[in-house]
Amino acid sequence: MNDFTLWFTTGIEHITDLNGYDHILFVTLLVISYPIKDWKKLLLLVTGFTIGHSISLALSVTNFIKAPQNVIEVLIVATIFITAIYHAINFRQSGEKKPWMILALITLFGGIHGLGFSYLLHSMLGHEQSLALPLLYFNLGLEVGQLIIVAIVLVFSLLLTSVFKCPFKIYKLSLSCIIALITLKMFVERLPQLF
């Protein structure tokens, strides 16, 4: 197996791994931020998340940023919970009054998720001399995996809202509340790791 295949597939597997479903939940929340007709706004949010996690992943793997894994794991859950609660409170709104603030926050949240991605990559790299290509390949795999999640959630959303005629606002509220409850469970599980 060549280096590209190894790192690329590892990136895809890491973000789509159902055992580490926290990233899947966050990307799902990004996708349900807007109805599909507002796909440009959705694309902007996903891009912000991508930029955030790409930068922090690179900074962490090259040791410019160091953060304890147990703290990052709790912060990742916090980003999901905050986003889910925001959606639940604002489920009736189709657009925010301050979209750039939302984009900045999502980019920051992406940075926190990138630190979470870095632990696997860091442990696999060991003392490898060249970080650039493995980092690039792993990140490309993460992006493809993220696009797979986005596509699945979009198809599911289209089925519910177009075929089964579920109002988008009800779908958004329901899914946001379910994800908020899941993250509360995750928070209870991860919180003891801080002490």
Backbone as JSON Lines, residues from 0, in Angstrom:
{"i":0,"aa":"M","n":[0.85,-1.17,0.0],"ca":[0.0,0.0,0.0],"c":[0.9,1.24,0.0]}
{"i":1,"aa":"N","n":[0.67,2.16,-0.93],"ca":[1.51,3.35,-0.97],"c":[1.06,4.37,0.08]}
{"i":2,"aa":"D","n":[1.92,5.38,0.28],"ca":[1.64,6.38,1.32],"c":[0.32,7.11,1.1]}
{"i":3,"aa":"F","n":[0.04,7.49,-0.15],"ca":[-1.19,8.21,-0.43],"c":[-2.4,7.38,0.0]}
{"i":4,"aa":"T","n":[-2.45,6.14,-0.43],"ca":[-3.59,5.27,-0.11],"c":[-3.74,5.09,1.39]}
{"i":5,"aa":"L","n":[-2.62,4.86,2.08],"ca":[-2.65,4.65,3.53],"c":[-3.25,5.86,4.25]}
{"i":6,"aa":"W","n":[-2.69,7.03,4.0],"ca":[-3.12,8.22,4.73],"c":[-4.5,8.7,4.27]}
{"i":7,"aa":"F","n":[-4.77,8.61,2.99],"ca":[-6.06,9.04,2.45],"c":[-7.18,8.18,3.01]}
{"i":8,"aa":"T","n":[-7.03,6.88,2.96],"ca":[-8.09,5.99,3.48],"c":[-8.22,6.11,4.99]}
{"i":9,"aa":"T","n":[-7.12,6.36,5.68],"ca":[-7.18,6.55,7.13],"c":[-8.0,7.8,7.45]}
{"i":10,"aa":"G","n":[-7.82,8.86,6.67],"ca":[-8.6,10.08,6.87],"c":[-10.08,9.85,6.67]}
{"i":11,"aa":"I","n":[-10.43,9.15,5.59],"ca":[-11.85,8.83,5.33],"c":[-12.43,7.99,6.46]}
{"i":12,"aa":"E","n":[-11.7,6.95,6.83],"ca":[-12.19,6.04,7.88],"c":[-12.35,6.75,9.21]}
{"i":13,"aa":"H","n":[-11.44,7.68,9.5],"ca":[-11.48,8.36,10.8],"c":[-12.74,9.21,10.96]}
{"i":14,"aa":"I","n":[-13.08,9.98,9.94],"ca":[-14.24,10.88,10.08],"c":[-15.56,10.13,9.9]}
{"i":15,"aa":"T","n":[-15.56,9.02,9.19],"ca":[-16.81,8.28,8.96],"c":[-16.99,7.11,9.93]}
{"i":16,"aa":"D","n":[-16.05,6.91,10.83],"ca":[-16.11,5.81,11.79],"c":[-17.3,5.99,12.73]}
{"i":17,"aa":"L","n":[-18.21,5.04,12.73],"ca":[-19.4,5.15,13.58],"c":[-19.08,5.06,15.06]}
{"i":18,"aa":"N","n":[-17.91,4.51,15.41],"ca":[-17.51,4.48,16.82],"c":[-17.09,5.86,17.3]}
{"i":19,"aa":"G","n":[-16.64,6.71,16.39],"ca":[-16.29,8.08,16.72],"c":[-17.29,9.02,16.09]}
{"i":20,"aa":"Y","n":[-18.53,8.86,16.43],"ca":[-19.62,9.54,15.73],"c":[-19.76,11.03,16.06]}
{"i":21,"aa":"D","n":[-18.89,11.55,16.92],"ca":[-19.02,12.96,17.28],"c":[-18.85,13.88,16.07]}
{"i":22,"aa":"H","n":[-17.89,13.57,15.2],"ca":[-17.69,14.4,14.02],"c":[-18.86,14.28,13.04]}
{"i":23,"aa":"I","n":[-19.44,13.07,12.97],"ca":[-20.6,12.86,12.1],"c":[-21.77,13.72,12.59]}
{"i":24,"aa":"L","n":[-21.96,13.78,13.9],"ca":[-23.05,14.58,14.46],"c":[-22.86,16.06,14.13]}
{"i":25,"aa":"F","n":[-21.61,16.53,14.25],"ca":[-21.38,17.95,13.97],"c":[-21.61,18.28,12.5]}
{"i":26,"aa":"V","n":[-21.1,17.45,11.61],"ca":[-21.3,17.69,10.17],"c":[-22.79,17.62,9.85]}
{"i":27,"aa":"T","n":[-23.52,16.72,10.49],"ca":[-24.97,16.64,10.29],"c":[-25.63,17.96,10.68]}
{"i":28,"aa":"L","n":[-25.22,18.53,11.8],"ca":[-25.78,19.81,12.22],"c":[-25.45,20.92,11.21]}
{"i":29,"aa":"L","n":[-24.25,20.87,10.64],"ca":[-23.91,21.86,9.62],"c":[-24.86,21.75,8.42]}
{"i":30,"aa":"V","n":[-25.12,20.52,8.01],"ca":[-25.95,20.29,6.82],"c":[-27.39,20.76,7.06]}
{"i":31,"aa":"I","n":[-27.9,20.59,8.26],"ca":[-29.29,21.0,8.51],"c":[-29.39,22.47,8.93]}
{"i":32,"aa":"S","n":[-28.29,23.21,8.83],"ca":[-28.34,24.63,9.17],"c":[-29.31,25.39,8.28]}
{"i":33,"aa":"Y","n":[-29.37,25.0,7.02],"ca":[-30.19,25.69,6.03],"c":[-30.94,24.67,5.19]}
{"i":34,"aa":"P","n":[-32.1,25.07,4.65],"ca":[-32.76,24.22,3.66],"c":[-31.86,24.1,2.42]}
{"i":35,"aa":"I","n":[-32.07,23.08,1.65],"ca":[-31.2,22.81,0.49],"c":[-31.22,23.96,-0.51]}
{"i":36,"aa":"K","n":[-32.31,24.7,-0.57],"ca":[-32.36,25.84,-1.5],"c":[-31.32,26.91,-1.15]}
{"i":37,"aa":"D","n":[-30.85,26.91,0.11],"ca":[-29.8,27.84,0.55],"c":[-28.43,27.16,0.53]}
{"i":38,"aa":"W","n":[-28.16,26.4,-0.53],"ca":[-26.95,25.59,-0.59],"c":[-25.67,26.42,-0.55]}
{"i":39,"aa":"K","n":[-25.71,27.68,-0.98],"ca":[-24.51,28.51,-0.93],"c":[-24.11,28.81,0.51]}
{"i":40,"aa":"K","n":[-25.11,29.07,1.36],"ca":[-24.83,29.3,2.78],"c":[-24.29,28.03,3.43]}
{"i":41,"aa":"L","n":[-24.87,26.91,3.06],"ca":[-24.4,25.62,3.57],"c":[-22.95,25.37,3.15]}
{"i":42,"aa":"L","n":[-22.65,25.63,1.9],"ca":[-21.29,25.46,1.39],"c":[-20.3,26.33,2.15]}
{"i":43,"aa":"L","n":[-20.72,27.54,2.48],"ca":[-19.86,28.45,3.24],"c":[-19.56,27.9,4.63]}
{"i":44,"aa":"L","n":[-20.58,27.36,5.3],"ca":[-20.37,26.78,6.63],"c":[-19.45,25.58,6.59]}
{"i":45,"aa":"V","n":[-19.68,24.68,5.64],"ca":[-18.83,23.48,5.53],"c":[-17.4,23.9,5.21]}
{"i":46,"aa":"T","n":[-17.23,24.92,4.38],"ca":[-15.89,25.42,4.05],"c":[-15.22,26.01,5.28]}
{"i":47,"aa":"G","n":[-15.97,26.77,6.08],"ca":[-15.43,27.32,7.32],"c":[-14.96,26.23,8.27]}
{"i":48,"aa":"F","n":[-15.78,25.19,8.41],"ca":[-15.41,24.06,9.26],"c":[-14.14,23.39,8.73]}
{"i":49,"aa":"T","n":[-14.06,23.23,7.41],"ca":[-12.9,22.61,6.77],"c":[-11.64,23.43,7.01]}
{"i":50,"aa":"I","n":[-11.73,24.74,6.82],"ca":[-10.57,25.6,7.02],"c":[-10.11,25.52,8.48]}
{"i":51,"aa":"G","n":[-11.07,25.58,9.4],"ca":[-10.73,25.51,10.82],"c":[-10.02,24.23,11.19]}
{"i":52,"aa":"H","n":[-10.57,23.09,10.77],"ca":[-9.93,21.84,11.19],"c":[-8.65,21.56,10.42]}
{"i":53,"aa":"S","n":[-8.53,22.06,9.2],"ca":[-7.3,21.87,8.44],"c":[-6.13,22.63,9.08]}
{"i":54,"aa":"I","n":[-6.39,23.87,9.48],"ca":[-5.34,24.69,10.1],"c":[-4.91,24.1,11.44]}
{"i":55,"aa":"S","n":[-5.87,23.77,12.3],"ca":[-5.5,23.26,13.62],"c":[-4.87,21.87,13.52]}
{"i":56,"aa":"L","n":[-5.29,21.07,12.56],"ca":[-4.67,19.76,12.35],"c":[-3.19,19.94,12.0]}
{"i":57,"aa":"A","n":[-2.92,20.84,11.07],"ca":[-1.52,21.1,10.67],"c":[-0.72,21.66,11.83]}
{"i":58,"aa":"L","n":[-1.29,22.61,12.57],"ca":[-0.56,23.22,13.69],"c":[-0.3,22.21,14.81]}
{"i":59,"aa":"S","n":[-1.24,21.32,15.03],"ca":[-1.07,20.33,16.09],"c":[-0.05,19.26,15.72]}
{"i":60,"aa":"V","n":[-0.13,18.76,14.49],"ca":[0.79,17.7,14.05],"c":[2.23,18.21,14.01]}
{"i":61,"aa":"T","n":[2.4,19.5,13.7],"ca":[3.75,20.08,13.66],"c":[4.16,20.66,15.02]}
{"i":62,"aa":"N","n":[3.37,20.39,16.05],"ca":[3.65,20.76,17.44],"c":[3.64,22.27,17.72]}
{"i":63,"aa":"F","n":[2.94,23.06,16.89],"ca":[2.78,24.48,17.2],"c":[1.69,24.67,18.25]}
{"i":64,"aa":"I","n":[0.75,23.74,18.29],"ca":[-0.31,23.76,19.3],"c":[-0.29,22.42,20.01]}
{"i":65,"aa":"K","n":[-0.36,22.47,21.32],"ca":[-0.47,21.24,22.1],"c":[-1.62,21.42,23.08]}
{"i":66,"aa":"A","n":[-2.51,20.47,23.09],"ca":[-3.64,20.5,24.01],"c":[-3.91,19.08,24.49]}
{"i":67,"aa":"P","n":[-4.24,18.92,25.75],"ca":[-4.53,17.58,26.28],"c":[-5.73,16.96,25.57]}
{"i":68,"aa":"Q","n":[-5.59,15.71,25.21],"ca":[-6.65,15.02,24.45],"c":[-7.96,14.98,25.23]}
{"i":69,"aa":"N","n":[-7.89,14.77,26.54],"ca":[-9.14,14.68,27.31],"c":[-9.9,16.01,27.3]}
{"i":70,"aa":"V","n":[-9.18,17.13,27.3],"ca":[-9.83,18.44,27.24],"c":[-10.46,18.65,25.86]}
{"i":71,"aa":"I","n":[-9.72,18.3,24.82],"ca":[-10.24,18.47,23.46],"c":[-11.48,17.61,23.24]}
{"i":72,"aa":"E","n":[-11.48,16.39,23.75],"ca":[-12.65,15.51,23.58],"c":[-13.9,16.12,24.23]}
{"i":73,"aa":"V","n":[-13.74,16.76,25.37],"ca":[-14.88,17.41,26.02],"c":[-15.29,18.66,25.23]}
{"i":74,"aa":"L","n":[-14.31,19.41,24.72],"ca":[-14.62,20.6,23.92],"c":[-15.34,20.24,22.62]}
{"i":75,"aa":"I","n":[-14.97,19.11,22.02],"ca":[-15.66,18.67,20.8],"c":[-17.14,18.44,21.09]}
{"i":76,"aa":"V","n":[-17.42,17.77,22.21],"ca":[-18.82,17.54,22.59],"c":[-19.52,18.88,22.84]}
{"i":77,"aa":"A","n":[-18.82,19.82,23.45],"ca":[-19.41,21.14,23.71],"c":[-19.77,21.84,22.4]}
{"i":78,"aa":"T","n":[-18.91,21.72,21.37],"ca":[-19.22,22.37,20.08],"c":[-20.49,21.79,19.46]}
{"i":79,"aa":"I","n":[-20.64,20.49,19.6],"ca":[-21.83,19.83,19.04],"c":[-23.08,20.27,19.81]}
{"i":80,"aa":"F","n":[-22.98,20.27,21.13],"ca":[-24.11,20.64,21.97],"c":[-24.54,22.09,21.72]}
{"i":81,"aa":"I","n":[-23.57,23.0,21.67],"ca":[-23.88,24.42,21.44],"c":[-24.57,24.6,20.09]}
{"i":82,"aa":"T","n":[-24.06,23.92,19.07],"ca":[-24.65,24.03,17.74],"c":[-26.07,23.44,17.71]}
{"i":83,"aa":"A","n":[-26.26,22.31,18.37],"ca":[-27.58,21.69,18.41],"c":[-28.58,22.57,19.14]}
{"i":84,"aa":"I","n":[-28.17,23.15,20.26],"ca":[-29.07,24.04,21.02],"c":[-29.38,25.29,20.21]}
{"i":85,"aa":"Y","n":[-28.38,25.83,19.54],"ca":[-28.6,27.01,18.68],"c":[-29.67,26.7,17.63]}
{"i":86,"aa":"H","n":[-29.53,25.53,16.98],"ca":[-30.53,25.14,15.97],"c":[-31.91,24.94,16.59]}
{"i":87,"aa":"A","n":[-31.96,24.33,17.77],"ca":[-33.25,24.08,18.41],"c":[-33.94,25.39,18.78]}
{"i":88,"aa":"I","n":[-33.17,26.37,19.22],"ca":[-33.75,27.65,19.61],"c":[-34.16,28.46,18.37]}
{"i":89,"aa":"N","n":[-33.36,28.37,17.32],"ca":[-33.59,29.18,16.12],"c":[-34.14,28.38,14.95]}
{"i":90,"aa":"F","n":[-34.87,27.31,15.22],"ca":[-35.32,26.42,14.14],"c":[-36.27,27.1,13.17]}
{"i":91,"aa":"R","n":[-36.94,28.16,13.59],"ca":[-37.89,28.85,12.71],"c":[-37.21,29.81,11.74]}
{"i":92,"aa":"Q","n":[-35.99,30.21,12.07],"ca":[-35.31,31.21,11.24],"c":[-34.63,30.54,10.06]}
{"i":93,"aa":"S","n":[-34.75,31.18,8.89],"ca":[-34.08,30.65,7.7],"c":[-32.75,31.35,7.47]}
{"i":94,"aa":"G","n":[-32.49,32.43,8.17],"ca":[-31.22,33.13,8.01],"c":[-30.87,33.88,9.28]}
{"i":95,"aa":"E","n":[-29.59,33.98,9.56],"ca":[-29.14,34.68,10.75],"c":[-28.96,36.16,10.45]}
{"i":96,"aa":"K","n":[-29.04,36.96,11.5],"ca":[-28.82,38.38,11.34],"c":[-27.33,38.68,11.18]}
{"i":97,"aa":"K","n":[-26.47,37.83,11.72],"ca":[-25.02,38.05,11.66],"c":[-24.34,36.78,11.13]}
{"i":98,"aa":"P","n":[-24.46,36.51,9.82],"ca":[-23.91,35.26,9.27],"c":[-22.39,35.14,9.41]}
{"i":99,"aa":"W","n":[-21.69,36.28,9.42],"ca":[-20.22,36.19,9.55],"c":[-19.8,35.76,10.95]}
{"i":100,"aa":"M","n":[-20.61,36.13,11.95],"ca":[-20.3,35.65,13.3],"c":[-20.5,34.14,13.4]}
{"i":101,"aa":"I","n":[-21.55,33.65,12.77],"ca":[-21.81,32.21,12.75],"c":[-20.67,31.49,12.02]}
{"i":102,"aa":"L","n":[-20.25,32.04,10.89],"ca":[-19.15,31.44,10.13],"c":[-17.86,31.41,10.95]}
{"i":103,"aa":"A","n":[-17.57,32.51,11.65],"ca":[-16.36,32.56,12.49],"c":[-16.44,31.5,13.6]}
{"i":104,"aa":"L","n":[-17.62,31.35,14.19],"ca":[-17.79,30.37,15.27],"c":[-17.63,28.95,14.73]}
{"i":105,"aa":"I","n":[-18.2,28.67,13.57],"ca":[-18.08,27.33,12.97],"c":[-16.61,27.05,12.62]}
{"i":106,"aa":"T","n":[-15.89,28.06,12.15],"ca":[-14.47,27.9,11.84],"c":[-13.69,27.59,13.12]}
{"i":107,"aa":"L","n":[-14.01,28.29,14.2],"ca":[-13.39,28.01,15.5],"c":[-13.71,26.59,15.95]}
{"i":108,"aa":"F","n":[-14.97,26.2,15.82],"ca":[-15.36,24.83,16.19],"c":[-14.61,23.82,15.32]}
{"i":109,"aa":"G","n":[-14.42,24.14,14.04],"ca":[-13.63,23.28,13.17],"c":[-12.21,23.12,13.69]}
{"i":110,"aa":"G","n":[-11.66,24.22,14.21],"ca":[-10.33,24.15,14.81],"c":[-10.26,23.18,15.97]}
{"i":111,"aa":"I","n":[-11.29,23.18,16.79],"ca":[-11.33,22.24,17.92],"c":[-11.41,20.8,17.41]}
{"i":112,"aa":"H","n":[-12.23,20.57,16.4],"ca":[-12.34,19.22,15.83],"c":[-11.02,18.79,15.18]}
{"i":113,"aa":"G","n":[-10.32,19.74,14.56],"ca":[-9.02,19.43,13.96],"c":[-8.02,18.93,14.98]}
{"i":114,"aa":"L","n":[-8.06,19.51,16.17],"ca":[-7.17,19.03,17.24],"c":[-7.53,17.59,17.6]}
{"i":115,"aa":"G","n":[-8.82,17.28,17.56],"ca":[-9.24,15.89,17.8],"c":[-8.74,14.95,16.72]}
{"i":116,"aa":"F","n":[-8.79,15.4,15.46],"ca":[-8.3,14.58,14.35],"c":[-6.8,14.32,14.49]}
{"i":117,"aa":"S","n":[-6.08,15.27,15.08],"ca":[-4.62,15.21,15.09],"c":[-4.06,14.08,15.93]}
{"i":118,"aa":"Y","n":[-4.8,13.63,16.95],"ca":[-4.25,12.6,17.84],"c":[-3.98,11.3,17.1]}
{"i":119,"aa":"L","n":[-4.9,10.9,16.24],"ca":[-4.69,9.68,15.45],"c":[-3.51,9.86,14.51]}
{"i":120,"aa":"L","n":[-3.49,10.96,13.79],"ca":[-2.42,11.2,12.83],"c":[-1.07,11.29,13.54]}
{"i":121,"aa":"H","n":[-1.02,11.98,14.65],"ca":[0.22,12.13,15.41],"c":[0.74,10.76,15.87]}
{"i":122,"aa":"S","n":[-0.17,9.92,16.36],"ca":[0.26,8.6,16.84],"c":[0.74,7.71,15.7]}
{"i":123,"aa":"M","n":[0.15,7.87,14.52],"ca":[0.56,7.04,13.39],"c":[1.88,7.51,12.77]}
{"i":124,"aa":"L","n":[2.12,8.83,12.84],"ca":[3.33,9.36,12.22],"c":[4.6,8.95,12.97]}
{"i":125,"aa":"G","n":[4.51,8.89,14.3],"ca":[5.69,8.55,15.07],"c":[6.79,9.57,14.82]}
{"i":126,"aa":"H","n":[7.94,9.08,14.4],"ca":[9.09,9.96,14.15],"c":[9.36,10.11,12.66]}
{"i":127,"aa":"E","n":[8.32,10.01,11.87],"ca":[8.49,10.15,10.43],"c":[9.06,11.53,10.12]}
{"i":128,"aa":"Q","n":[10.04,11.57,9.22],"ca":[10.75,12.83,8.96],"c":[9.89,13.83,8.2]}
{"i":129,"aa":"S","n":[9.19,13.39,7.19],"ca":[8.39,14.3,6.39],"c":[6.94,14.25,6.84]}
{"i":130,"aa":"L","n":[6.43,15.38,7.3],"ca":[5.04,15.46,7.74],"c":[4.11,15.96,6.66]}
{"i":131,"aa":"A","n":[4.64,16.7,5.7],"ca":[3.81,17.43,4.74],"c":[2.88,16.52,3.95]}
{"i":132,"aa":"L","n":[3.44,15.48,3.32],"ca":[2.59,14.63,2.48],"c":[1.6,13.79,3.28]}
{"i":133,"aa":"P","n":[2.02,13.13,4.38],"ca":[1.01,12.4,5.16],"c":[-0.1,13.32,5.67]}
{"i":134,"aa":"L","n":[0.27,14.53,6.09],"ca":[-0.73,15.49,6.56],"c":[-1.69,15.86,5.44]}
{"i":135,"aa":"L","n":[-1.16,16.15,4.26],"ca":[-1.99,16.49,3.11],"c":[-2.92,15.34,2.74]}
{"i":136,"aa":"Y","n":[-2.38,14.13,2.64],"ca":[-3.18,12.97,2.23],"c":[-4.27,12.66,3.26]}
{"i":137,"aa":"F","n":[-3.91,12.73,4.56],"ca":[-4.87,12.47,5.62],"c":[-5.99,13.5,5.58]}
{"i":138,"aa":"N","n":[-5.61,14.78,5.4],"ca":[-6.61,15.84,5.36],"c":[-7.52,15.7,4.14]}
{"i":139,"aa":"L","n":[-6.96,15.3,3.0],"ca":[-7.8,15.05,1.81],"c":[-8.79,13.93,2.09]}
{"i":140,"aa":"G","n":[-8.33,12.9,2.79],"ca":[-9.24,11.81,3.17],"c":[-10.35,12.3,4.08]}
{"i":141,"aa":"L","n":[-9.99,13.17,5.04],"ca":[-11.01,13.75,5.92],"c":[-12.06,14.52,5.11]}
{"i":142,"aa":"E","n":[-11.58,15.28,4.12],"ca":[-12.51,16.08,3.31],"c":[-13.45,15.19,2.5]}
{"i":143,"aa":"V","n":[-12.91,14.13,1.91],"ca":[-13.76,13.21,1.15],"c":[-14.77,12.54,2.08]}
{"i":144,"aa":"G","n":[-14.31,12.12,3.25],"ca":[-15.21,11.53,4.24],"c":[-16.3,12.5,4.66]}
{"i":145,"aa":"Q","n":[-15.91,13.76,4.84],"ca":[-16.88,14.78,5.2],"c":[-17.9,14.98,4.1]}
{"i":146,"aa":"L","n":[-17.46,14.97,2.85],"ca":[-18.39,15.09,1.72],"c":[-19.35,13.91,1.65]}
{"i":147,"aa":"I","n":[-18.87,12.72,2.01],"ca":[-19.74,11.54,2.05],"c":[-20.85,11.75,3.09]}
{"i":148,"aa":"I","n":[-20.47,12.25,4.26],"ca":[-21.46,12.51,5.31],"c":[-22.46,13.56,4.84]}
{"i":149,"aa":"V","n":[-21.94,14.65,4.25],"ca":[-22.81,15.72,3.74],"c":[-23.8,15.15,2.73]}
{"i":150,"aa":"A","n":[-23.32,14.33,1.81],"ca":[-24.19,13.76,0.78],"c":[-25.28,12.88,1.39]}
{"i":151,"aa":"I","n":[-24.91,12.05,2.35],"ca":[-25.89,11.16,2.99],"c":[-26.96,11.97,3.72]}
{"i":152,"aa":"V","n":[-26.52,12.99,4.47],"ca":[-27.5,13.82,5.21],"c":[-28.38,14.6,4.24]}
{"i":153,"aa":"L","n":[-27.8,15.1,3.16],"ca":[-28.61,15.82,2.16],"c":[-29.67,14.93,1.54]}
{"i":154,"aa":"V","n":[-29.29,13.7,1.19],"ca":[-30.25,12.75,0.61],"c":[-31.36,12.45,1.63]}
{"i":155,"aa":"F","n":[-30.97,12.2,2.87],"ca":[-31.95,11.94,3.93],"c":[-32.88,13.14,4.1]}
{"i":156,"aa":"S","n":[-32.31,14.35,4.1],"ca":[-33.11,15.57,4.23],"c":[-34.09,15.73,3.07]}
{"i":157,"aa":"L","n":[-33.6,15.46,1.87],"ca":[-34.48,15.56,0.7],"c":[-35.63,14.56,0.78]}
{"i":158,"aa":"L","n":[-35.33,13.35,1.22],"ca":[-36.38,12.34,1.35],"c":[-37.45,12.79,2.34]}
{"i":159,"aa":"L","n":[-37.0,13.27,3.5],"ca":[-37.97,13.67,4.51],"c":[-38.77,14.89,4.11]}
{"i":160,"aa":"T","n":[-38.09,15.89,3.54],"ca":[-38.79,17.15,3.25],"c":[-39.52,17.15,1.92]}
{"i":161,"aa":"S","n":[-38.99,16.44,0.93],"ca":[-39.63,16.46,-0.39],"c":[-40.57,15.29,-0.62]}
{"i":162,"aa":"V","n":[-40.1,14.1,-0.3],"ca":[-40.91,12.91,-0.55],"c":[-41.97,12.71,0.53]}
{"i":163,"aa":"F","n":[-41.54,12.8,1.8],"ca":[-42.47,12.56,2.91],"c":[-43.11,13.84,3.44]}
{"i":164,"aa":"K","n":[-42.77,14.97,2.82],"ca":[-43.39,16.26,3.11],"c":[-43.29,16.7,4.57]}
{"i":165,"aa":"C","n":[-42.2,16.33,5.21],"ca":[-41.96,16.8,6.58],"c":[-41.44,18.23,6.48]}
{"i":166,"aa":"P","n":[-42.06,19.18,7.17],"ca":[-41.57,20.56,7.11],"c":[-40.11,20.65,7.6]}
{"i":167,"aa":"F","n":[-39.29,21.39,6.88],"ca":[-37.87,21.48,7.21],"c":[-37.67,21.95,8.65]}
{"i":168,"aa":"K","n":[-38.48,22.91,9.09],"ca":[-38.31,23.45,10.44],"c":[-38.55,22.38,11.51]}
{"i":169,"aa":"I","n":[-39.52,21.52,11.29],"ca":[-39.81,20.44,12.24],"c":[-38.67,19.41,12.21]}
{"i":170,"aa":"Y","n":[-38.21,19.09,11.02],"ca":[-37.09,18.17,10.86],"c":[-35.85,18.7,11.57]}
{"i":171,"aa":"K","n":[-35.55,19.99,11.37],"ca":[-34.38,20.62,11.98],"c":[-34.5,20.63,13.5]}
{"i":172,"aa":"L","n":[-35.66,20.99,14.01],"ca":[-35.87,21.01,15.46],"c":[-35.73,19.61,16.05]}
{"i":173,"aa":"S","n":[-36.37,18.62,15.43],"ca":[-36.33,17.25,15.95],"c":[-34.91,16.7,15.97]}
{"i":174,"aa":"L","n":[-34.21,16.83,14.85],"ca":[-32.85,16.3,14.76],"c":[-31.91,17.03,15.71]}
{"i":175,"aa":"S","n":[-32.07,18.33,15.84],"ca":[-31.23,19.11,16.75],"c":[-31.43,18.66,18.2]}
{"i":176,"aa":"C","n":[-32.67,18.42,18.59],"ca":[-32.95,17.96,19.96],"c":[-32.38,16.57,20.21]}
{"i":177,"aa":"I","n":[-32.52,15.69,19.23],"ca":[-31.95,14.34,19.36],"c":[-30.44,14.41,19.52]}
{"i":178,"aa":"I","n":[-29.79,15.21,18.69],"ca":[-28.33,15.34,18.77],"c":[-27.91,15.99,20.08]}
{"i":179,"aa":"A","n":[-28.68,16.96,20.58],"ca":[-28.37,17.57,21.87],"c":[-28.42,16.53,22.99]}
{"i":180,"aa":"L","n":[-29.41,15.65,22.96],"ca":[-29.52,14.59,23.97],"c":[-28.35,13.6,23.88]}
{"i":181,"aa":"I","n":[-27.98,13.25,22.65],"ca":[-26.84,12.35,22.46],"c":[-25.57,12.98,23.01]}
{"i":182,"aa":"T","n":[-25.39,14.28,22.78],"ca":[-24.16,14.93,23.25],"c":[-24.16,15.07,24.77]}
{"i":183,"aa":"L","n":[-25.32,15.2,25.38],"ca":[-25.36,15.2,26.85],"c":[-24.83,13.87,27.39]}
{"i":184,"aa":"K","n":[-25.23,12.78,26.76],"ca":[-24.73,11.46,27.16],"c":[-23.21,11.39,26.96]}
{"i":185,"aa":"M","n":[-22.73,11.9,25.83],"ca":[-21.29,11.89,25.55],"c":[-20.55,12.75,26.58]}
{"i":186,"aa":"F","n":[-21.14,13.88,26.95],"ca":[-20.52,14.77,27.92],"c":[-20.37,14.08,29.27]}
{"i":187,"aa":"V","n":[-21.41,13.38,29.7],"ca":[-21.37,12.65,30.98],"c":[-20.29,11.57,30.93]}
{"i":188,"aa":"E","n":[-20.12,10.93,29.78],"ca":[-19.1,9.89,29.64],"c":[-17.68,10.47,29.63]}
{"i":189,"aa":"R","n":[-17.5,11.62,29.01],"ca":[-16.16,12.19,28.84],"c":[-15.72,13.09,29.98]}
{"i":190,"aa":"L","n":[-16.66,13.68,30.7],"ca":[-16.31,14.62,31.76],"c":[-15.38,14.03,32.82]}
{"i":191,"aa":"P","n":[-15.6,12.8,33.28],"ca":[-14.69,12.24,34.3],"c":[-13.24,12.15,33.84]}
{"i":192,"aa":"Q","n":[-12.99,12.13,32.53],"ca":[-11.62,12.05,32.03],"c":[-10.82,13.31,32.33]}
{"i":193,"aa":"L","n":[-11.52,14.4,32.68],"ca":[-10.84,15.65,33.0],"c":[-10.2,15.62,34.39]}
{"i":194,"aa":"F","n":[-10.66,14.7,35.23],"ca":[-10.2,14.68,36.62],"c":[-9.37,13.47,36.94]}
